[in-house]
Amino acid sequence: MAARILDGELFAADTHRETAARVANLKAKGVVPGLVFVRVGEDPASRAYVSRKEQRAREVGIASRTLVLPETTPLPVLLKEIDALNADPQVHGILIQSPLPAALPNDLVYARVSPAKDVDGFHPVNFGKLLLGDPTGFLPCTPAGILEILRRGKIPTAGKHAVVVGRGQIVGRPLALLLARKAPGPDCTVTLAHSRTTDLPGITRQADILIGALGRPLFLRKEHVKPGATVVDVGVNRLPDSTHPRGYRLVGDVDFASVQSVAGAITPNPGGVGPMTIALLLSNTARAAEDLSR
Protein backbone atom coordinates (compact mmCIF):
# COMPACT_ATOMS: atom_id res chain seq x y z
CA MET A 1 0.00 0.00 0.00
CA ALA A 2 1.34 3.45 -0.93
CA ALA A 3 2.18 5.86 1.86
CA ARG A 4 -0.27 8.56 2.93
CA ILE A 5 0.79 11.92 1.48
CA LEU A 6 1.43 14.71 3.99
CA ASP A 7 0.29 17.58 1.79
CA GLY A 8 2.31 20.66 2.73
CA GLU A 9 0.32 22.85 0.34
CA LEU A 10 -2.92 21.92 2.11
CA PHE A 11 -1.47 22.44 5.59
CA ALA A 12 0.09 25.74 4.50
CA ALA A 13 -3.25 26.97 3.16
CA ASP A 14 -4.81 26.32 6.58
CA THR A 15 -1.95 28.19 8.28
CA HIS A 16 -2.26 31.12 5.86
CA ARG A 17 -5.98 31.42 6.66
CA GLU A 18 -5.16 31.59 10.36
CA THR A 19 -2.43 34.18 9.73
CA ALA A 20 -4.74 36.26 7.53
CA ALA A 21 -7.29 36.41 10.36
CA ARG A 22 -4.59 37.60 12.78
CA VAL A 23 -3.41 40.22 10.27
CA ALA A 24 -6.98 41.45 9.81
CA ASN A 25 -7.30 41.81 13.57
CA LEU A 26 -4.07 43.84 13.68
CA LYS A 27 -5.24 46.09 10.87
CA ALA A 28 -8.49 46.74 12.74
CA LYS A 29 -6.27 48.16 15.48
CA GLY A 30 -4.33 50.31 13.01
CA VAL A 31 -1.29 48.02 12.73
CA VAL A 32 -0.15 46.81 9.30
CA PRO A 33 2.42 44.01 9.64
CA GLY A 34 5.48 44.83 7.57
CA LEU A 35 8.06 42.35 6.25
CA VAL A 36 11.26 43.27 4.41
CA PHE A 37 13.38 40.81 2.44
CA VAL A 38 17.03 41.74 2.04
CA ARG A 39 18.59 40.22 -1.07
CA VAL A 40 22.24 40.79 -1.96
CA GLY A 41 23.02 39.97 -5.59
CA GLU A 42 20.98 38.44 -8.38
CA ASP A 43 21.09 34.72 -7.64
CA PRO A 44 18.22 33.30 -9.77
CA ALA A 45 17.02 30.88 -7.09
CA SER A 46 17.00 33.65 -4.47
CA ARG A 47 14.99 35.89 -6.77
CA ALA A 48 12.43 33.13 -7.29
CA TYR A 49 12.19 32.29 -3.58
CA VAL A 50 11.71 35.91 -2.56
CA SER A 51 9.10 36.46 -5.25
CA ARG A 52 7.13 33.46 -3.97
CA LYS A 53 7.34 34.70 -0.37
CA GLU A 54 6.23 38.20 -1.37
CA GLN A 55 3.20 36.79 -3.18
CA ARG A 56 2.13 34.76 -0.16
CA ALA A 57 2.67 37.79 2.11
CA ARG A 58 0.35 39.88 -0.05
CA GLU A 59 -2.27 37.13 0.03
CA VAL A 60 -2.48 37.21 3.84
CA GLY A 61 -2.40 41.01 4.00
CA ILE A 62 1.21 41.56 5.10
CA ALA A 63 2.94 44.59 3.56
CA SER A 64 6.20 43.30 2.11
CA ARG A 65 9.01 44.68 0.02
CA THR A 66 12.47 43.60 -1.08
CA LEU A 67 15.62 45.59 -0.52
CA VAL A 68 18.00 44.56 -3.32
CA LEU A 69 21.70 45.36 -2.94
CA PRO A 70 24.54 44.75 -5.42
CA GLU A 71 26.65 41.60 -5.16
CA THR A 72 29.65 43.80 -4.31
CA THR A 73 27.99 45.47 -1.30
CA PRO A 74 30.57 45.78 1.51
CA LEU A 75 29.70 44.53 4.99
CA PRO A 76 29.46 48.02 6.64
CA VAL A 77 26.92 49.14 4.04
CA LEU A 78 24.76 46.04 4.52
CA LEU A 79 24.89 46.38 8.31
CA LYS A 80 23.86 50.04 8.05
CA GLU A 81 20.84 49.03 5.95
CA ILE A 82 19.86 46.42 8.54
CA ASP A 83 20.21 49.01 11.32
CA ALA A 84 17.79 51.28 9.46
CA LEU A 85 15.25 48.46 9.17
CA ASN A 86 15.66 47.64 12.86
CA ALA A 87 14.79 51.25 13.69
CA ASP A 88 11.81 51.50 11.32
CA PRO A 89 8.53 51.11 13.28
CA GLN A 90 6.71 50.08 10.07
CA VAL A 91 8.96 47.03 9.73
CA HIS A 92 8.05 44.12 12.00
CA GLY A 93 10.00 41.33 10.29
CA ILE A 94 13.34 41.18 8.49
CA LEU A 95 14.56 38.24 6.42
CA ILE A 96 18.10 38.07 5.03
CA GLN A 97 17.81 35.91 1.94
CA SER A 98 20.48 33.25 1.64
CA PRO A 99 22.89 32.57 0.14
CA LEU A 100 24.85 35.72 0.79
CA PRO A 101 27.93 36.51 -1.33
CA ALA A 102 31.04 34.72 -0.06
CA ALA A 103 32.59 37.99 1.14
CA LEU A 104 29.77 38.58 3.65
CA PRO A 105 29.98 36.56 6.89
CA ASN A 106 26.60 35.00 7.62
CA ASP A 107 27.04 35.03 11.40
CA LEU A 108 27.68 38.78 11.57
CA VAL A 109 24.86 39.63 9.19
CA TYR A 110 22.20 37.47 10.84
CA ALA A 111 23.23 38.67 14.30
CA ARG A 112 22.69 42.31 13.25
CA VAL A 113 18.95 41.80 12.80
CA SER A 114 16.98 42.75 15.93
CA PRO A 115 15.89 39.55 17.73
CA ALA A 116 12.40 41.07 17.92
CA LYS A 117 12.29 41.26 14.10
CA ASP A 118 14.18 38.05 13.37
CA VAL A 119 11.21 36.19 11.89
CA ASP A 120 13.55 33.62 10.31
CA GLY A 121 14.73 32.54 13.77
CA PHE A 122 18.47 32.71 13.01
CA HIS A 123 19.62 35.30 15.57
CA PRO A 124 21.83 33.86 18.37
CA VAL A 125 19.33 35.14 20.97
CA ASN A 126 16.46 33.25 19.35
CA PHE A 127 18.60 30.15 18.86
CA GLY A 128 19.56 30.33 22.53
CA LYS A 129 15.90 30.59 23.54
CA LEU A 130 15.20 27.51 21.43
CA LEU A 131 17.94 25.63 23.28
CA LEU A 132 16.53 26.74 26.65
CA GLY A 133 12.93 26.01 25.72
CA ASP A 134 11.98 29.69 26.08
CA PRO A 135 8.75 30.21 24.10
CA THR A 136 9.33 33.98 23.68
CA GLY A 137 11.86 33.42 20.86
CA PHE A 138 11.11 32.94 17.19
CA LEU A 139 11.53 29.38 15.97
CA PRO A 140 13.38 28.80 12.68
CA CYS A 141 10.76 28.43 9.98
CA THR A 142 11.66 25.11 8.39
CA PRO A 143 11.97 23.10 11.64
CA ALA A 144 8.79 24.74 12.97
CA GLY A 145 7.06 23.97 9.67
CA ILE A 146 8.02 20.31 9.97
CA LEU A 147 6.49 20.14 13.43
CA GLU A 148 3.31 21.66 12.02
CA ILE A 149 3.23 19.02 9.27
CA LEU A 150 3.46 16.28 11.91
CA ARG A 151 0.77 17.95 14.04
CA ARG A 152 -1.66 18.70 11.24
CA GLY A 153 -0.97 15.31 9.68
CA LYS A 154 -1.91 13.67 13.01
CA ILE A 155 1.40 11.81 13.24
CA PRO A 156 1.93 10.41 16.77
CA THR A 157 5.18 11.75 18.23
CA ALA A 158 5.23 11.19 22.01
CA GLY A 159 7.80 8.54 22.84
CA LYS A 160 8.51 7.85 19.16
CA HIS A 161 12.04 7.54 17.79
CA ALA A 162 12.84 10.40 15.39
CA VAL A 163 16.02 10.22 13.31
CA VAL A 164 17.20 13.47 11.74
CA VAL A 165 19.76 12.90 8.99
CA GLY A 166 21.76 16.12 8.65
CA ARG A 167 23.29 18.29 11.37
CA GLY A 168 23.14 21.72 9.72
CA GLN A 169 22.47 24.87 11.71
CA ILE A 170 19.41 25.87 9.70
CA VAL A 171 17.43 22.60 9.92
CA GLY A 172 19.09 19.55 11.47
CA ARG A 173 20.28 20.81 14.84
CA PRO A 174 17.29 23.03 15.71
CA LEU A 175 14.86 20.36 14.51
CA ALA A 176 16.48 17.76 16.78
CA LEU A 177 15.99 20.12 19.74
CA LEU A 178 12.36 20.78 18.86
CA LEU A 179 11.51 17.11 18.40
CA ALA A 180 12.95 16.33 21.85
CA ARG A 181 10.95 19.04 23.64
CA LYS A 182 8.78 18.00 26.56
CA ALA A 183 5.02 18.38 26.47
CA PRO A 184 3.37 20.35 25.07
CA GLY A 185 5.94 19.33 22.48
CA PRO A 186 6.63 16.31 20.33
CA ASP A 187 8.31 14.36 23.19
CA CYS A 188 10.36 12.26 20.77
CA THR A 189 13.49 10.27 21.42
CA VAL A 190 15.90 11.81 18.91
CA THR A 191 18.96 10.57 17.04
CA LEU A 192 20.91 13.18 15.07
CA ALA A 193 22.72 11.32 12.29
CA HIS A 194 24.94 12.60 9.48
CA SER A 195 27.20 11.60 6.60
CA ARG A 196 29.80 9.99 8.90
CA THR A 197 27.35 7.97 10.97
CA THR A 198 28.43 4.32 11.09
CA ASP A 199 25.84 1.97 9.57
CA LEU A 200 23.45 4.77 8.69
CA PRO A 201 20.79 2.44 7.23
CA GLY A 202 20.81 0.49 10.50
CA ILE A 203 20.14 3.73 12.39
CA THR A 204 17.48 5.12 10.04
CA ARG A 205 15.57 1.82 10.00
CA GLN A 206 14.95 2.34 13.71
CA ALA A 207 13.08 5.58 13.04
CA ASP A 208 9.36 5.98 13.53
CA ILE A 209 9.88 9.45 12.06
CA LEU A 210 12.71 9.92 9.55
CA ILE A 211 13.77 13.38 8.37
CA GLY A 212 16.13 13.84 5.44
CA ALA A 213 18.00 17.16 5.76
CA LEU A 214 21.53 16.46 4.55
CA GLY A 215 21.51 18.06 1.10
CA ARG A 216 22.24 14.94 -0.98
CA PRO A 217 19.88 14.25 -3.88
CA LEU A 218 17.77 11.09 -3.59
CA PHE A 219 20.07 9.77 -0.86
CA LEU A 220 17.51 8.10 1.41
CA ARG A 221 16.01 5.04 -0.27
CA LYS A 222 13.63 2.31 0.81
CA GLU A 223 16.46 0.34 2.43
CA HIS A 224 16.83 3.25 4.90
CA VAL A 225 13.16 3.17 5.97
CA LYS A 226 11.33 1.05 8.51
CA PRO A 227 7.99 -0.15 7.12
CA GLY A 228 5.23 2.19 8.21
CA ALA A 229 7.56 5.04 9.22
CA THR A 230 6.77 8.69 8.59
CA VAL A 231 9.29 10.27 6.19
CA VAL A 232 9.85 14.02 5.86
CA ASP A 233 11.99 15.30 2.97
CA VAL A 234 13.67 18.68 3.54
CA GLY A 235 16.21 18.63 0.72
CA VAL A 236 16.29 20.96 -2.28
CA ASN A 237 18.86 19.73 -4.80
CA ARG A 238 19.49 20.41 -8.48
CA LEU A 239 20.11 17.51 -10.85
CA PRO A 240 21.18 18.16 -14.45
CA ASP A 241 18.33 17.38 -16.83
CA SER A 242 18.68 18.22 -20.52
CA THR A 243 14.97 17.55 -21.07
CA HIS A 244 13.96 20.33 -18.71
CA PRO A 245 13.70 23.95 -19.99
CA ARG A 246 15.98 25.13 -17.16
CA GLY A 247 18.53 22.39 -17.80
CA TYR A 248 18.00 20.88 -14.36
CA ARG A 249 15.28 19.50 -12.11
CA LEU A 250 14.75 19.88 -8.39
CA VAL A 251 14.73 16.78 -6.20
CA GLY A 252 14.79 16.13 -2.49
CA ASP A 253 17.03 14.07 -0.22
CA VAL A 254 14.51 11.21 -0.32
CA ASP A 255 13.98 8.91 -3.30
CA PHE A 256 10.23 9.34 -3.21
CA ALA A 257 9.53 6.67 -5.83
CA SER A 258 11.19 3.89 -3.84
CA VAL A 259 10.30 5.08 -0.32
CA GLN A 260 6.60 5.65 -0.95
CA SER A 261 5.97 1.90 -1.13
CA VAL A 262 7.53 1.33 2.33
CA ALA A 263 6.63 4.41 4.40
CA GLY A 264 3.36 4.88 6.22
CA ALA A 265 3.28 8.63 5.50
CA ILE A 266 5.56 10.87 3.44
CA THR A 267 5.92 14.49 2.36
CA PRO A 268 6.08 15.15 -1.37
CA ASN A 269 8.89 17.26 -2.78
CA PRO A 270 8.00 19.82 -3.99
CA GLY A 271 4.78 20.48 -2.11
CA GLY A 272 5.82 19.31 1.33
CA VAL A 273 8.16 21.21 3.64
CA GLY A 274 8.69 24.24 1.37
CA PRO A 275 5.14 25.65 1.56
CA MET A 276 5.10 25.20 5.34
CA THR A 277 8.39 27.09 5.70
CA ILE A 278 6.81 30.11 4.03
CA ALA A 279 3.63 29.70 6.09
CA LEU A 280 5.61 29.78 9.35
CA LEU A 281 7.60 32.81 8.17
CA LEU A 282 4.37 34.77 7.72
CA SER A 283 2.96 33.47 11.00
CA ASN A 284 6.14 34.66 12.73
CA THR A 285 5.75 38.07 11.07
CA ALA A 286 2.19 38.41 12.36
CA ARG A 287 3.45 37.48 15.83
CA ALA A 288 6.25 40.05 15.61
CA ALA A 289 3.68 42.73 14.79
CA GLU A 290 1.48 41.57 17.67
CA ASP A 291 4.45 41.69 20.08
CA LEU A 292 5.80 45.02 18.89
CA SER A 293 2.37 46.71 18.94
CA ARG A 294 1.64 45.81 22.56
C-alpha positions in Angstrom: 0.0 0.0 0.0 1.3 3.5 -0.9 2.2 5.9 1.9 -0.3 8.6 2.9 0.8 11.9 1.5 1.4 14.7 4.0 0.3 17.6 1.8 2.3 20.7 2.7 0.3 22.9 0.3 -2.9 21.9 2.1 -1.5 22.4 5.6 0.1 25.7 4.5 -3.3 27.0 3.2 -4.8 26.3 6.6 -1.9 28.2 8.3 -2.3 31.1 5.9 -6.0 31.4 6.7 -5.2 31.6 10.4 -2.4 34.2 9.7 -4.7 36.3 7.5 -7.3 36.4 10.4 -4.6 37.6 12.8 -3.4 40.2 10.3 -7.0 41.5 9.8 -7.3 41.8 13.6 -4.1 43.8 13.7 -5.2 46.1 10.9 -8.5 46.7 12.7 -6.3 48.2 15.5 -4.3 50.3 13.0 -1.3 48.0 12.7 -0.2 46.8 9.3 2.4 44.0 9.6 5.5 44.8 7.6 8.1 42.3 6.2 11.3 43.3 4.4 13.4 40.8 2.4 17.0 41.7 2.0 18.6 40.2 -1.1 22.2 40.8 -2.0 23.0 40.0 -5.6 21.0 38.4 -8.4 21.1 34.7 -7.6 18.2 33.3 -9.8 17.0 30.9 -7.1 17.0 33.6 -4.5 15.0 35.9 -6.8 12.4 33.1 -7.3 12.2 32.3 -3.6 11.7 35.9 -2.6 9.1 36.5 -5.2 7.1 33.5 -4.0 7.3 34.7 -0.4 6.2 38.2 -1.4 3.2 36.8 -3.2 2.1 34.8 -0.2 2.7 37.8 2.1 0.3 39.9 -0.1 -2.3 37.1 0.0 -2.5 37.2 3.8 -2.4 41.0 4.0 1.2 41.6 5.1 2.9 44.6 3.6 6.2 43.3 2.1 9.0 44.7 0.0 12.5 43.6 -1.1 15.6 45.6 -0.5 18.0 44.6 -3.3 21.7 45.4 -2.9 24.5 44.7 -5.4 26.7 41.6 -5.2 29.6 43.8 -4.3 28.0 45.5 -1.3 30.6 45.8 1.5 29.7 44.5 5.0 29.5 48.0 6.6 26.9 49.1 4.0 24.8 46.0 4.5 24.9 46.4 8.3 23.9 50.0 8.1 20.8 49.0 5.9 19.9 46.4 8.5 20.2 49.0 11.3 17.8 51.3 9.5 15.2 48.5 9.2 15.7 47.6 12.9 14.8 51.3 13.7 11.8 51.5 11.3 8.5 51.1 13.3 6.7 50.1 10.1 9.0 47.0 9.7 8.0 44.1 12.0 10.0 41.3 10.3 13.3 41.2 8.5 14.6 38.2 6.4 18.1 38.1 5.0 17.8 35.9 1.9 20.5 33.2 1.6 22.9 32.6 0.1 24.9 35.7 0.8 27.9 36.5 -1.3 31.0 34.7 -0.1 32.6 38.0 1.1 29.8 38.6 3.6 30.0 36.6 6.9 26.6 35.0 7.6 27.0 35.0 11.4 27.7 38.8 11.6 24.9 39.6 9.2 22.2 37.5 10.8 23.2 38.7 14.3 22.7 42.3 13.2 18.9 41.8 12.8 17.0 42.7 15.9 15.9 39.5 17.7 12.4 41.1 17.9 12.3 41.3 14.1 14.2 38.0 13.4 11.2 36.2 11.9 13.6 33.6 10.3 14.7 32.5 13.8 18.5 32.7 13.0 19.6 35.3 15.6 21.8 33.9 18.4 19.3 35.1 21.0 16.5 33.2 19.4 18.6 30.1 18.9 19.6 30.3 22.5 15.9 30.6 23.5 15.2 27.5 21.4 17.9 25.6 23.3 16.5 26.7 26.6 12.9 26.0 25.7 12.0 29.7 26.1 8.7 30.2 24.1 9.3 34.0 23.7 11.9 33.4 20.9 11.1 32.9 17.2 11.5 29.4 16.0 13.4 28.8 12.7 10.8 28.4 10.0 11.7 25.1 8.4 12.0 23.1 11.6 8.8 24.7 13.0 7.1 24.0 9.7 8.0 20.3 10.0 6.5 20.1 13.4 3.3 21.7 12.0 3.2 19.0 9.3 3.5 16.3 11.9 0.8 18.0 14.0 -1.7 18.7 11.2 -1.0 15.3 9.7 -1.9 13.7 13.0 1.4 11.8 13.2 1.9 10.4 16.8 5.2 11.7 18.2 5.2 11.2 22.0 7.8 8.5 22.8 8.5 7.8 19.2 12.0 7.5 17.8 12.8 10.4 15.4 16.0 10.2 13.3 17.2 13.5 11.7 19.8 12.9 9.0 21.8 16.1 8.6 23.3 18.3 11.4 23.1 21.7 9.7 22.5 24.9 11.7 19.4 25.9 9.7 17.4 22.6 9.9 19.1 19.5 11.5 20.3 20.8 14.8 17.3 23.0 15.7 14.9 20.4 14.5 16.5 17.8 16.8 16.0 20.1 19.7 12.4 20.8 18.9 11.5 17.1 18.4 13.0 16.3 21.9 11.0 19.0 23.6 8.8 18.0 26.6 5.0 18.4 26.5 3.4 20.3 25.1 5.9 19.3 22.5 6.6 16.3 20.3 8.3 14.4 23.2 10.4 12.3 20.8 13.5 10.3 21.4 15.9 11.8 18.9 19.0 10.6 17.0 20.9 13.2 15.1 22.7 11.3 12.3 24.9 12.6 9.5 27.2 11.6 6.6 29.8 10.0 8.9 27.4 8.0 11.0 28.4 4.3 11.1 25.8 2.0 9.6 23.5 4.8 8.7 20.8 2.4 7.2 20.8 0.5 10.5 20.1 3.7 12.4 17.5 5.1 10.0 15.6 1.8 10.0 15.0 2.3 13.7 13.1 5.6 13.0 9.4 6.0 13.5 9.9 9.5 12.1 12.7 9.9 9.5 13.8 13.4 8.4 16.1 13.8 5.4 18.0 17.2 5.8 21.5 16.5 4.5 21.5 18.1 1.1 22.2 14.9 -1.0 19.9 14.2 -3.9 17.8 11.1 -3.6 20.1 9.8 -0.9 17.5 8.1 1.4 16.0 5.0 -0.3 13.6 2.3 0.8 16.5 0.3 2.4 16.8 3.2 4.9 13.2 3.2 6.0 11.3 1.0 8.5 8.0 -0.2 7.1 5.2 2.2 8.2 7.6 5.0 9.2 6.8 8.7 8.6 9.3 10.3 6.2 9.9 14.0 5.9 12.0 15.3 3.0 13.7 18.7 3.5 16.2 18.6 0.7 16.3 21.0 -2.3 18.9 19.7 -4.8 19.5 20.4 -8.5 20.1 17.5 -10.8 21.2 18.2 -14.5 18.3 17.4 -16.8 18.7 18.2 -20.5 15.0 17.5 -21.1 14.0 20.3 -18.7 13.7 23.9 -20.0 16.0 25.1 -17.2 18.5 22.4 -17.8 18.0 20.9 -14.4 15.3 19.5 -12.1 14.8 19.9 -8.4 14.7 16.8 -6.2 14.8 16.1 -2.5 17.0 14.1 -0.2 14.5 11.2 -0.3 14.0 8.9 -3.3 10.2 9.3 -3.2 9.5 6.7 -5.8 11.2 3.9 -3.8 10.3 5.1 -0.3 6.6 5.6 -1.0 6.0 1.9 -1.1 7.5 1.3 2.3 6.6 4.4 4.4 3.4 4.9 6.2 3.3 8.6 5.5 5.6 10.9 3.4 5.9 14.5 2.4 6.1 15.1 -1.4 8.9 17.3 -2.8 8.0 19.8 -4.0 4.8 20.5 -2.1 5.8 19.3 1.3 8.2 21.2 3.6 8.7 24.2 1.4 5.1 25.7 1.6 5.1 25.2 5.3 8.4 27.1 5.7 6.8 30.1 4.0 3.6 29.7 6.1 5.6 29.8 9.3 7.6 32.8 8.2 4.4 34.8 7.7 3.0 33.5 11.0 6.1 34.7 12.7 5.8 38.1 11.1 2.2 38.4 12.4 3.5 37.5 15.8 6.3 40.1 15.6 3.7 42.7 14.8 1.5 41.6 17.7 4.4 41.7 20.1 5.8 45.0 18.9 2.4 46.7 18.9 1.6 45.8 22.6 
